[in-house]
Amino acid sequence: MPGRKLTLSGEIRREAGSEKITGHWFNPDGLGSVRINGVQRDDILAFTFRATDPETGRDIAQNVEWRVSSNGLRLRATDRTNPNAMMSDITFSR
């Protein structure tokens, strides 16, 4: 839902000697958690997740990319079932 605010906590870990990352996010208010899986290469962290929205019951599955550059940080997400559907594309500039 546009404009909806969620509070998240969690962690992302990289497996020793591998590009593979795993982790989880959870809502500190106790509304649920989600596991994430992906890779870290150079300045990019890319992962996927799937969850059910507790308010709407909709299945949410996204491909997520976090990219760090000398110019800033880009956070981008697309729908996993339709990668052409942009869910978010936020850039923080230095």
N, C-alpha and C positions, 0 to 999 in steps of 0.2 A: 504494500500500500504506500503510495507516495506520501512523504512527510512523516511517516511512522518512525519513531525512535526506539532502538533496542540497545540494551546494555549487554556487552559481551565480555567474557574473560576467557582465558585459555592459553594454549601453548602450541608451538610448532617445533619439532625436533628433526634434525638431520641425522640419518644413520651414518655412523663412522665409515669412511672409505666409500661412500655412495652418494649419488645425487638425490636419492630418495628421501622425501620428508613425510612425516606423519604427525598427527596431532589431533586436538579437539578444541572446540569452542563450547562454552556453556553460558546460559543465562543465570547470573547470580541470584535472580529472584526465584529460581527453581522451576522455570518453565520448560527446561529441556536442554539437550546437548546434541552436538553433531560431530562426527569424526571427519577429518580431512586427510587426503592423500595427494601426493604430487612430487615435484622435483624442484631442485634449486640448481640453476646453471648461471654462472657469471653473475650478472646483476638482476636476474629474474627469478622470482619465486612463483611457480604456477601450481595450482592445486584444484581439486574438485571437491564438492560436498553435496549432500542430499539431506533434506529435512522436510518435516511437515509443519506448515505454519499453524500454530496453536489457535489463532483467531479465525482463520478461514478454512482450515483443514486441507488447503492446497499443498500438493507436492512441489517443493522448491529444489531444483538441482541446477547448480551453476559451475561454470569453468571460471576460475579466478586467476588473474595475473597481477602481481605487484612488481613494478620495475623501478629500480633506483638508478639515477643518472647524475651527472655533475650538475644538471639543471634542476633536479627535483625528484619527486616521487609520483608515479602514476599507478592508480588503482583501477583495474578494469575487470568487469565480469559480464559473461554472456550466459544465456540459457543453454543448458546442456542438450536439450531436445531440439533447439533451434539456434545454433551458434551465431546466426545473423541477427538475433534479437539481443540487443545491447541492454543489459540490466543496469550497469553503471560504468562511467568513464570519468574519473576524477583525477586531475593533475594538480599537484602542489609544486609551485615554482620557488626556486631559491632566489 
